């Protein structure tokens, strides 16, 4: 005989007056607690019609009426008037003093579900960080994640907007090369992921999207929040499947994660409501990646290596340009650069891959860049381009002999003819080139020239720093202060707009990593990205988010997420009450400035109301003290700088 377990459901029975009902929970069971004719009773909380919550109903004319569709039941017996066998179950109840207890049979041991198999498989493949929102069409999968989080195998961050979840996962993928998961309900929750998923896709960041779905039996009927999610995600997802009750569940999750990692792309799985809590077949087991992924070292063809070696042998002033695709290969790249005295330039997405204080570091090339980088590109006789895409923003010249190395053969020569396209993994290629060229290059040592060019640029920045129109703090003053006060090993998350252009141009990197919405250029990236960065590095490194007022407002509610999880991100907002980059483009196009002004709250007061430390600065004289205080603080903090839109 099953054991009865008593659960206290009410400390003070006076909280439930005569003639009233309320919802309580006994263990995991929802109970409708009633007080009728002096008697307390415990009924099942679900109306048999559509599972309406009886505890939210009312007692009218001696019957308990369901709040959804008006079905009636006796408040004490649960019987449906006029039916001998209709009604809802009742449960044991006892009173002890003022407390009320409900007696239920001891809960059965949890049976492994399809969701359990898939969550454990996901974790086996290294996906153990999830950003998302729990809702009515993903509860079964959420419960499986809860069990793994309680075991310490998974960390879940509940966000305020699903778009922030996708951006956070995109940033995580960009920083680590590994996928995190974003998790939503069906319908609008899933469609809110779209922008962040495209950001990951075009910047080649692995990401896993997990969405709930309406029950299979109502698919196609126009059910509440029904969207054909497989069809909807077809354009963005490299791997895109609906999970069925009879799927090979461990294999399906394995393929989803494997595609995300190897293709550096988006994978999407959607889970119909009833599938999530279906007991897993006895033969269904979690899958691990052991023996499922080969080593990812693509060796370049000998012919390509020979052509590259011959071109570099002739070079006196070689220059290396690195993009985001070179992120995990910088040790080998810098060793090669030092062996042949080659200046190293970066794309904006590659900012920080080499320190601006390295003797060969020349900063960012292009529209967000420095005159140092453009000088050395123009003065070189050979370009070695590694993991960069030749975007218009970077502006890599096509008038110099060029060697391009990339793991993706389709990227090679994508926009114009390349003298020597080399298909191979960058680290492996650098090692081979260094070995083949040892003692065979006669290059000019360009280090003194690099130092001279930095001196010229820093003198120019010092002149610009003195400009003051009395209309707020200049961007260069903000980034000059950051150069002196920001932690040298921080992960920097930057938004789009004038703040990003100034950041690329004026901030000098040390051992920083930089995260941005590159090819998509999506406003609002910085704060969600900082959450993804924290999931990747934890408390081992500081994290800074730099945004304009336009970008910050896109996801300003995520400040509450930072506070909830005590994520110690330092947010710096340049507030000029304008979409300044757009105003600039309108003027450049000889158009009237129109609809770019912004009506903003006091962001500092807003952050304080959310529970974060904050301060507002209106003049350059107060900037250093405020920024120093920001970086000293524990936990999340926000510095609002009232900026001059004309001084970028």
C-alpha positions in Angstrom: 0.0 0.0 0.0 1.3 3.4 -1.0 2.5 5.6 1.8 0.6 8.9 2.5 2.8 12.0 2.8 1.4 15.0 4.5 2.2 18.5 3.0 1.6 21.8 4.9 -0.3 24.0 2.4 -1.4 26.8 4.6 0.1 28.2 7.8 -2.9 30.2 8.8 -6.3 28.9 7.8 -7.9 32.3 8.5 -6.3 33.3 5.2 -9.1 31.4 3.5 -12.5 32.8 4.6 -15.8 31.0 4.4 -17.1 30.7 0.9 -13.7 31.2 -0.8 -11.2 29.0 -2.7 -7.5 29.3 -3.4 -4.7 27.4 -5.2 -2.0 25.8 -3.1 0.7 23.3 -3.9 1.3 19.9 -2.1 4.6 18.5 -3.3 4.3 18.9 -7.1 0.5 18.7 -7.0 -1.7 21.7 -7.6 -4.6 21.7 -5.1 -7.8 23.7 -5.0 -8.4 24.5 -1.3 -12.0 25.3 -0.5 -13.8 26.6 2.6 -17.5 25.9 2.4 -20.1 25.5 5.1 -17.4 25.6 7.8 -15.4 22.7 6.2 -12.0 22.9 4.5 -11.6 20.5 1.5 -8.8 19.7 -1.0 -9.8 19.1 -4.6 -7.6 18.5 -7.7 -6.9 21.9 -9.1 -7.5 21.0 -12.8 -10.9 21.2 -14.3 -11.4 18.0 -16.5 -12.7 20.2 -19.4 -9.5 22.0 -20.3 -7.5 21.8 -17.1 -8.7 25.2 -16.0 -7.4 26.3 -12.5 -10.3 25.7 -10.1 -8.4 27.5 -7.3 -8.9 30.7 -9.3 -12.7 30.2 -9.5 -15.4 31.1 -7.1 -18.2 29.5 -5.1 -21.6 30.7 -6.4 -25.0 29.4 -5.3 -23.4 26.4 -3.5 -21.2 25.2 -6.4 -17.5 25.8 -7.3 -17.4 27.4 -10.7 -14.3 26.9 -13.0 -13.1 30.4 -14.1 -12.5 29.4 -17.7 -15.7 27.9 -19.0 -18.1 27.8 -16.0 -18.1 24.0 -15.3 -19.5 23.4 -11.8 -18.4 21.1 -8.9 -19.4 20.7 -5.3 -16.9 22.6 -3.2 -16.4 19.8 -0.7 -17.0 16.5 -2.7 -15.8 17.6 -6.1 -18.9 16.0 -7.7 -20.4 17.6 -10.8 -24.1 18.4 -10.1 -26.4 16.0 -11.9 -23.7 13.4 -12.6 -23.0 10.4 -10.6 -19.5 9.7 -12.0 -18.4 13.2 -13.0 -16.2 15.6 -11.0 -12.7 16.1 -9.8 -10.7 14.0 -7.3 -10.5 15.0 -3.7 -7.6 14.5 -1.3 -7.1 13.9 2.4 -7.0 17.0 4.6 -6.2 17.6 8.2 -6.0 20.6 10.5 -3.4 21.1 13.1 -3.8 24.3 15.0 -4.1 27.0 12.4 -2.3 25.0 9.8 -3.8 22.9 7.0 -2.1 19.8 5.6 -3.0 17.8 2.5 -2.2 14.1 2.3 -1.0 12.6 -1.0 0.4 9.2 -1.9 4.2 9.2 -2.0 5.4 10.4 -5.4 6.8 7.8 -7.7 10.4 7.9 -8.6 11.1 10.1 -11.6 11.1 8.2 -14.9 13.6 9.3 -17.5 11.9 11.4 -20.2 12.8 12.2 -23.8 13.9 15.6 -22.6 16.2 14.0 -20.0 18.0 12.1 -22.7 18.4 15.1 -24.9 19.6 17.4 -22.2 22.1 14.9 -20.9 23.4 14.4 -24.5 23.6 18.2 -24.9 25.7 18.5 -21.8 27.9 15.5 -22.8 28.8 17.5 -26.0 29.8 20.5 -23.8 26.7 22.7 -24.1 26.1 23.5 -20.5 25.2 27.2 -20.6 21.6 28.1 -21.5 20.0 31.5 -21.9 16.2 31.7 -22.2 12.8 32.0 -20.8 10.6 29.3 -19.3 7.0 29.2 -20.5 4.0 27.1 -21.0 5.1 25.3 -24.2 8.6 24.3 -22.9 8.0 23.2 -19.3 8.9 19.6 -19.8 12.3 20.4 -21.3 12.8 23.1 -18.7 12.2 20.5 -16.0 14.9 18.3 -17.4 17.3 21.2 -17.4 16.4 21.9 -13.8 17.4 18.4 -12.8 20.8 18.8 -14.4 21.3 22.3 -12.9 20.6 20.8 -9.4 23.4 18.3 -10.1 25.8 21.1 -11.1 26.0 20.1 -14.7 24.3 23.1 -16.3 23.8 26.8 -15.7 20.6 28.5 -16.8 20.2 32.3 -17.1 16.6 33.6 -17.3 16.6 36.6 -19.5 13.9 39.3 -20.1 13.7 39.1 -23.9 14.5 36.1 -26.0 16.5 38.3 -28.4 19.0 38.9 -25.6 19.3 35.2 -25.2 20.3 34.7 -28.8 22.8 37.6 -28.7 24.3 36.2 -25.4 24.8 32.8 -27.1 26.2 34.4 -30.2 28.8 36.2 -28.1 29.6 33.1 -26.2 30.3 31.3 -29.5 32.4 34.1 -30.8 34.5 34.1 -27.7 34.9 30.4 -27.1 34.3 28.7 -30.5 31.7 26.5 -28.7 27.9 26.7 -28.7 25.7 27.8 -25.8 21.9 27.2 -26.1 19.1 29.7 -26.2 15.7 28.4 -25.1 12.2 29.7 -25.7 8.5 28.9 -25.9 6.7 28.4 -29.2 5.4 31.2 -31.4 6.7 34.7 -30.3 9.4 33.4 -28.0 11.0 31.5 -30.9 10.6 34.2 -33.5 12.3 36.7 -31.0 15.5 34.7 -31.4 15.8 35.4 -35.1 18.1 38.5 -35.1 20.6 37.0 -32.7 20.7 33.8 -34.6 21.5 35.6 -37.8 24.2 37.5 -36.0 25.8 34.2 -35.0 25.3 32.8 -38.5 27.0 35.6 -40.5 29.8 35.9 -38.0 30.4 32.1 -38.0 29.6 31.5 -34.3 28.2 28.1 -33.3 24.8 28.3 -31.5 22.1 25.9 -30.5 18.4 27.1 -30.4 15.9 25.0 -28.5 12.2 26.0 -28.8 9.0 24.6 -27.4 6.1 23.9 -29.8 2.4 23.3 -29.6 1.2 19.7 -29.1 1.6 17.6 -32.2 -2.1 16.8 -32.4 -3.1 20.5 -32.9 -0.3 21.4 -35.4 -1.8 22.9 -38.5 -5.1 23.9 -36.8 -4.1 27.5 -36.1 -3.7 26.8 -32.4 -2.7 29.5 -29.9 1.0 30.5 -30.6 1.3 28.0 -33.4 4.1 28.8 -35.9 5.6 26.3 -38.2 9.1 26.7 -36.6 10.9 24.2 -38.8 9.8 26.3 -41.8 10.4 29.6 -40.0 14.0 28.6 -39.1 14.9 27.1 -42.5 16.8 30.2 -43.7 18.9 30.7 -40.6 19.5 27.2 -39.3 22.1 24.8 -40.8 20.5 22.0 -38.8 16.8 22.2 -38.2 14.5 19.5 -37.0 11.3 18.8 -35.0 11.7 16.2 -32.3 9.2 13.3 -32.5 8.2 10.8 -29.8 9.9 8.0 -31.9 13.0 10.0 -32.9 16.5 8.8 -32.1 16.7 11.4 -29.4 20.3 11.2 -28.4 21.5 11.0 -32.0 19.3 14.0 -32.9 20.8 16.2 -30.2 24.3 15.0 -31.1 23.8 15.9 -34.7 22.5 19.3 -33.8 25.5 20.2 -31.6 27.9 18.6 -34.1 26.6 20.7 -36.9 26.8 23.9 -34.8 30.5 23.1 -33.9 31.8 21.9 -37.2 29.9 24.2 -39.5 30.2 27.2 -37.1 26.5 27.8 -37.6 23.0 27.7 -36.2 21.3 24.5 -35.1 17.7 24.4 -34.1 15.5 21.8 -32.5 11.8 22.3 -31.7 10.0 20.1 -29.1 6.2 19.6 -29.3 4.6 20.0 -25.9 3.6 16.4 -25.3 6.9 14.9 -26.5 8.9 16.7 -23.8 7.5 14.7 -20.8 7.1 11.4 -22.7 9.0 8.6 -20.9 12.1 7.7 -22.9 12.2 4.2 -24.4 14.3 1.8 -22.4 16.7 1.5 -25.4 17.2 5.3 -25.5 20.5 6.4 -23.9 22.4 9.7 -23.8 25.1 10.1 -26.4 28.6 11.4 -26.0 31.0 12.9 -28.5 33.6 10.3 -28.0 34.7 9.0 -31.4 32.3 11.2 -33.2 34.5 14.2 -34.1 37.8 14.1 -35.9 40.7 16.5 -35.2 40.1 19.7 -37.0 43.5 20.5 -38.4 43.3 21.1 -42.2 46.7 21.0 -43.7 47.3 23.3 -46.7 48.1 21.7 -50.1 51.8 21.6 -50.9 51.3 23.6 -54.1 49.6 26.5 -52.2 52.4 26.5 -49.6 55.1 26.6 -52.3 53.4 29.6 -54.0 53.1 31.4 -50.7 56.7 30.7 -49.8 58.0 32.0 -53.1 56.0 35.2 -52.8 57.1 35.9 -49.3 60.8 35.2 -50.1 60.7 38.2 -52.4 59.0 40.5 -49.8 60.9 43.3 -48.1 57.9 44.9 -46.3 55.4 42.1 -45.7 52.2 43.0 -43.7 49.9 40.6 -41.9 46.1 41.3 -41.6 44.2 39.2 -39.1 40.4 39.0 -38.9 38.0 37.4 -36.4 38.6 34.0 -38.0 42.2 34.1 -36.7 41.1 34.4 -33.1 42.3 31.0 -31.9 45.6 31.1 -33.8 47.3 34.2 -32.6 50.2 32.5 -30.9 51.4 31.0 -34.2 50.7 34.2 -36.1 52.6 36.4 -33.8 55.6 34.0 -33.8 55.6 34.1 -37.6 55.3 37.9 -37.6 58.2 38.2 -35.3 60.3 35.9 -37.4 59.9 38.1 -40.5 59.5 41.6 -39.0 55.9 41.9 -40.3 53.5 44.5 -38.9 50.2 43.0 -37.8 47.0 44.9 -38.6 43.5 43.7 -37.5 40.0 44.1 -38.9 37.5 45.7 -36.5 36.1 42.3 -35.6 39.7 41.2 -34.9 40.5 44.2 -32.7 42.7 43.1 -29.8 44.0 39.9 -31.3 47.4 41.6 -31.0 48.1 44.2 -28.4 48.5 47.7 -29.5 51.5 47.8 -27.3 53.2 45.0 -29.1 56.2 46.2 -31.2 54.5 44.9 -34.4 50.9 45.8 -33.5 49.4 48.5 -35.7 45.7 48.6 -34.6 42.5 48.4 -36.6 42.4 48.8 -40.4 39.4 50.5 -42.0 36.5 52.8 -41.2 36.8 52.1 -37.5 40.6 52.1 -37.6 43.8 54.0 -37.1 46.0 55.8 -39.6 48.8 53.5 -38.5 47.2 50.5 -39.9 46.3 52.1 -43.2 49.9 53.5 -43.5 51.5 50.1 -43.3 49.0 48.5 -45.7 49.7 51.1 -48.3 53.5 50.9 -47.8 53.8 47.1 -47.9 54.9 45.0 -50.8 53.0 41.8 -49.8 49.9 41.1 -47.8 49.3 37.9 -45.8 45.6 37.9 -44.8 44.5 35.4 -42.2 40.9 34.7 -41.2 39.5 38.0 -42.7 36.7 38.4 -45.2 37.7 41.5 -47.2 34.6 43.5 -46.1 34.1 47.0 -47.4 34.3 48.2 -43.8 37.9 47.0 -43.5 38.9 48.0 -47.0 41.8 45.6 -47.7 43.4 46.8 -50.9 43.3 44.6 -54.0 46.4 46.3 -55.5 49.0 44.4 -53.5 50.3 40.9 -54.0 48.1 38.9 -51.5 48.2 35.6 -49.8 44.9 34.6 -48.1 44.6 31.7 -45.7 41.3 30.4 -44.4 39.7 27.1 -43.2 36.6 27.9 -45.4 37.5 27.4 -49.1 34.5 29.4 -50.2 35.9 32.5 -48.5 39.1 32.4 -50.5 39.0 35.0 -53.3 35.3 35.6 -52.5 35.3 39.2 -53.8 38.2 39.4 -56.1 41.2 37.5 -57.4 43.8 36.5 -54.8 47.4 35.9 -55.9 47.8 32.9 -53.6 44.6 31.4 -51.9 45.5 28.9 -49.3 42.9 26.5 -47.9 44.0 25.3 -44.5 43.8 25.7 -40.8 45.7 28.9 -39.9 47.8 27.6 -37.1 49.0 24.6 -39.2 49.7 26.9 -42.1 51.7 29.4 -40.0 53.9 26.6 -38.6 54.7 25.3 -42.1 55.4 28.8 -43.5 57.7 29.6 -40.5 59.6 26.4 -41.0 59.9 26.8 -44.8 61.0 30.4 -44.7 63.5 30.2 -41.8 66.6 32.0 -42.9 65.2 32.6 -46.4 63.6 36.1 -45.9 65.4 39.4 -46.1 62.9 41.8 -44.7 63.2 45.3 -43.3 62.7 45.7 -39.6 59.6 47.9 -39.5 59.5 48.2 -35.7 61.0 51.7 -35.5 58.6 52.9 -38.1 55.7 51.4 -36.2 56.8 53.2 -33.0 57.1 56.5 -34.9 53.6 56.1 -36.4 52.1 55.4 -33.0 53.8 58.6 -31.6 52.3 60.6 -34.5 48.8 59.1 -33.9 49.0 59.6 -30.1 50.0 63.2 -30.5 47.0 63.7 -32.8 44.7 62.1 -30.3 46.1 64.4 -27.6 45.1 67.4 -29.8 41.6 66.1 -30.3 41.3 65.4 -26.6 41.5 69.1 -25.9 38.4 69.9 -28.1 35.4 70.9 -26.0 32.2 72.5 -27.3 30.6 72.7 -23.9 27.9 70.3 -25.0 29.0 67.2 -23.2 31.9 64.8 -23.0 33.7 63.8 -26.2 34.0 60.1 -27.2 37.8 60.4 -27.3 37.8 61.6 -23.7 35.8 58.5 -22.7 38.2 56.1 -24.5 41.2 58.0 -23.3 40.0 57.4 -19.7 39.3 53.7 -20.5 42.9 53.4 -21.9 44.2 54.4 -18.5 41.6 52.9 -16.2 40.0 49.8 -17.8 41.4 46.4 -16.7 44.0 45.3 -19.2 42.5 41.7 -19.6 38.9 42.6 -19.9 36.4 41.2 -22.4 35.1 44.2 -24.2 31.5 44.0 -25.7 30.7 46.9 -28.1 27.5 48.0 -29.7 27.1 49.6 -33.2 27.0 53.3 -34.0 29.4 56.2 -33.4 30.4 54.7 -30.1 31.8 51.7 -32.0 33.7 53.7 -34.5 35.3 55.8 -31.8 36.0 52.7 -29.7 37.9 51.0 -32.7 39.8 54.2 -33.4 40.7 55.5 -29.9 40.8 52.6 -27.5 44.2 50.9 -27.3 44.0 47.2 -26.6 46.3 45.2 -24.3 45.2 41.6 -23.5 41.6 42.3 -24.3 39.1 40.3 -26.3 36.5 42.2 -28.3 33.0 41.1 -29.1 30.7 42.9 -31.6 27.9 42.3 -34.1 30.1 42.2 -37.1 28.5 41.4 -40.4 24.9 41.9 -39.2 25.8 45.1 -37.4 22.8 44.8 -35.1 22.1 47.5 -32.6 21.6 46.4 -29.0 24.3 43.7 -29.0 26.6 45.0 -26.2 24.7 44.2 -23.0 23.4 40.8 -24.0 26.8 39.9 -25.3 28.3 40.8 -21.9 26.1 38.1 -20.3 27.4 35.6 -22.8 30.9 36.6 -22.1 30.4 36.1 -18.4 29.0 32.6 -19.1 32.2 31.9 -20.9 34.8 33.3 -18.5 33.0 33.7 -15.2 34.9 35.8 -12.6 38.3 35.1 -14.1 38.2 38.2 -16.3 36.5 41.6 -16.1 33.7 42.3 -18.6 32.9 45.7 -20.0 29.9 46.7 -22.3 30.2 49.9 -24.3 27.0 51.2 -25.9 25.3 54.3 -27.2 21.9 55.3 -25.8 20.1 53.9 -28.9 21.7 50.5 -28.5 21.4 50.3 -24.8 17.6 51.0 -24.9 17.1 47.9 -27.1 17.7 45.6 -24.2 17.9 47.9 -21.1 15.7 45.4 -19.1 18.6 43.0 -19.1 20.2 45.2 -16.4 17.8 43.3 -14.1 19.3 40.0 -15.4 22.7 41.3 -14.5 21.5 42.1 -11.0 19.5 38.9 -10.5 22.6 36.7 -11.2 25.1 39.2 -9.9 26.9 39.3 -13.2 29.7 41.9 -12.6 29.5 43.6 -16.0 30.5 47.2 -16.2 28.3 49.1 -18.6 29.5 52.4 -20.1 26.8 54.4 -22.0 27.5 57.3 -24.3 24.3 59.2 -24.1 23.8 62.0 -26.7 20.0 61.7 -27.1 20.5 60.9 -30.7 21.2 58.1 -33.2 24.3 60.0 -34.0 25.7 57.6 -36.7 22.5 57.9 -38.7 22.4 61.7 -38.4 26.0 61.7 -39.7 25.0 59.5 -42.7 22.0 61.7 -43.5 24.3 64.8 -43.6 26.9 62.9 -45.7 24.1 62.0 -48.1 23.1 65.7 -48.3 19.8 64.9 -46.7 18.0 66.6 -43.8 18.5 65.1 -40.4 15.2 63.5 -39.6 13.8 61.2 -36.8 17.1 60.5 -35.2 16.6 62.3 -31.9 15.9 60.2 -28.8 13.9 60.8 -25.6 15.9 59.0 -22.9 15.4 58.3 -19.2 18.1 59.0 -16.7 19.9 55.7 -17.3 21.9 56.0 -14.0 18.7 56.3 -12.0 17.1 53.5 -13.9 20.1 51.2 -13.2 19.9 52.1 -9.5 16.2 51.2 -9.5 17.1 47.8 -10.8 19.6 47.3 -8.0 22.9 48.1 -9.8 25.5 50.6 -8.9 25.5 53.6 -11.2 26.7 57.2 -11.8 26.1 59.9 -14.3 28.9 62.2 -15.7 28.1 65.4 -17.5 31.6 67.0 -17.7 35.1 65.7 -18.7 36.5 66.8 -15.3 34.5 64.1 -13.4 35.1 61.3 -15.9 38.3 59.8 -14.4 36.9 59.6 -10.8 33.6 58.1 -11.9 35.2 55.5 -14.2 37.7 54.5 -11.5 34.9 54.0 -9.1 33.0 51.9 -11.7 35.9 49.5 -12.1 36.4 49.3 -8.3 32.8 48.2 -7.7 31.8 44.6 -7.2 28.8 43.3 -9.1 27.1 45.0 -12.0 27.7 48.7 -12.5 26.7 51.4 -15.0 28.4 54.7 -16.0 26.3 57.1 -18.0 28.3 59.7 -19.9 26.5 62.6 -21.3 28.3 62.8 -24.6 28.7 65.5 -27.3 27.4 64.0 -30.5 29.7 66.2 -32.6 32.9 65.0 -31.0 33.4 61.4 -32.0 
